[in-house]
């Protein structure tokens, strides 16, 4: 499952006055800036410096883990997240990031446990609700999944992937008009979400709106890489079929 990490925690003023503590604070601030700029290699370097100068800098461990995870180094991220929750057991962000990396590494049960802790300590955590929705979704517990995805949107209204996941479940349930609405919300919030175009194409086809469906499949193909991906292949087939149905050359 590909998801965006919530990479950064809010910087907390540490109230430290010694020279080394000031250097740690500055390294942490620069690490946050590097992360925001997408330079995760530089961020990793700066967060490592911050925790070497101040080994009790909890946010430094969490953000170092996030910088590593953003580089695909999930296994290397785990000990830093664990150090963060060791120092601060109710640190919801660290529990969530740990859950995400564990899931990436296929440690599903451990990931569920960390997700539960994230929600225990921060019940309004949108990404943790989204992740819990995913767990229900993969178990085909669709009512529970929908409830969690909707909670994610409640706490983070601009959440296109949550709308997209809701749309997929609604489509599976044959609720194509409702699915259309969710796909469109996802695309309004993230116009480049190609898979939402693909799903919307099928929703419209199932609603008998062939011309609109054709337009969505064509839009998907413009956005998707020219490859042998199954969705690309199927979208091309749908375009050919719909053109014949609509007698378009």
Secondary structure in CASP SS format (residue, H / E / C, confidence):
PFRMAT SS
TARGET T0000
AUTHOR 0000-0000-0000
METHOD secondary structure of the structure
MODEL  1
X C 1.00
X C 1.00
X C 1.00
X C 1.00
X C 1.00
X C 1.00
X C 1.00
X C 1.00
X C 1.00
X C 1.00
X C 1.00
X C 1.00
X C 1.00
X C 1.00
X C 1.00
X C 1.00
X C 1.00
X C 1.00
X H 1.00
X H 1.00
X H 1.00
X H 1.00
X H 1.00
X H 1.00
X H 1.00
X H 1.00
X H 1.00
X H 1.00
X H 1.00
X H 1.00
X H 1.00
X H 1.00
X H 1.00
X H 1.00
X H 1.00
X H 1.00
X C 1.00
X C 1.00
X C 1.00
X H 1.00
X H 1.00
X H 1.00
X H 1.00
X H 1.00
X H 1.00
X H 1.00
X H 1.00
X H 1.00
X H 1.00
X H 1.00
X H 1.00
X H 1.00
X H 1.00
X C 1.00
X C 1.00
X C 1.00
X C 1.00
X H 1.00
X H 1.00
X H 1.00
X H 1.00
X H 1.00
X H 1.00
X H 1.00
X H 1.00
X H 1.00
X H 1.00
X H 1.00
X H 1.00
X H 1.00
X C 1.00
X C 1.00
X C 1.00
X H 1.00
X H 1.00
X H 1.00
X H 1.00
X H 1.00
X H 1.00
X H 1.00
X H 1.00
X H 1.00
X H 1.00
X H 1.00
X H 1.00
X H 1.00
X H 1.00
X C 1.00
X C 1.00
X C 1.00
X C 1.00
X H 1.00
X H 1.00
X H 1.00
X H 1.00
X H 1.00
X H 1.00
X H 1.00
X H 1.00
X H 1.00
X H 1.00
X H 1.00
X H 1.00
X H 1.00
X C 1.00
X C 1.00
X C 1.00
X H 1.00
X H 1.00
X H 1.00
X H 1.00
X H 1.00
X H 1.00
X H 1.00
X H 1.00
X H 1.00
X H 1.00
X H 1.00
X H 1.00
X H 1.00
X H 1.00
X C 1.00
X C 1.00
X C 1.00
X C 1.00
X H 1.00
X H 1.00
X H 1.00
X H 1.00
X H 1.00
X H 1.00
X H 1.00
X H 1.00
X H 1.00
X H 1.00
X H 1.00
X H 1.00
X H 1.00
X C 1.00
X C 1.00
X C 1.00
X H 1.00
X H 1.00
X H 1.00
X H 1.00
X H 1.00
X H 1.00
X H 1.00
X H 1.00
X H 1.00
X H 1.00
X H 1.00
X H 1.00
X H 1.00
X H 1.00
X C 1.00
X C 1.00
X C 1.00
X C 1.00
X H 1.00
X H 1.00
X H 1.00
X H 1.00
X H 1.00
X H 1.00
X H 1.00
X H 1.00
X H 1.00
X H 1.00
X H 1.00
X H 1.00
X H 1.00
X C 1.00
X C 1.00
X C 1.00
X H 1.00
X H 1.00
X H 1.00
X H 1.00
X H 1.00
X H 1.00
X H 1.00
X H 1.00
X H 1.00
X H 1.00
X H 1.00
X H 1.00
X H 1.00
X H 1.00
X C 1.00
X C 1.00
X C 1.00
X C 1.00
X H 1.00
X H 1.00
X H 1.00
X H 1.00
X H 1.00
X H 1.00
X H 1.00
X H 1.00
X H 1.00
X H 1.00
X H 1.00
X H 1.00
X H 1.00
X C 1.00
X C 1.00
X C 1.00
X H 1.00
X H 1.00
X H 1.00
X H 1.00
X H 1.00
X H 1.00
X H 1.00
X H 1.00
X H 1.00
X H 1.00
X H 1.00
X H 1.00
X H 1.00
X H 1.00
X C 1.00
X C 1.00
X C 1.00
X C 1.00
X C 1.00
X C 1.00
X H 1.00
X H 1.00
X H 1.00
X H 1.00
X H 1.00
X H 1.00
X H 1.00
X H 1.00
X H 1.00
X H 1.00
X H 1.00
X H 1.00
X H 1.00
X H 1.00
X H 1.00
X H 1.00
X C 1.00
X C 1.00
X C 1.00
X C 1.00
END
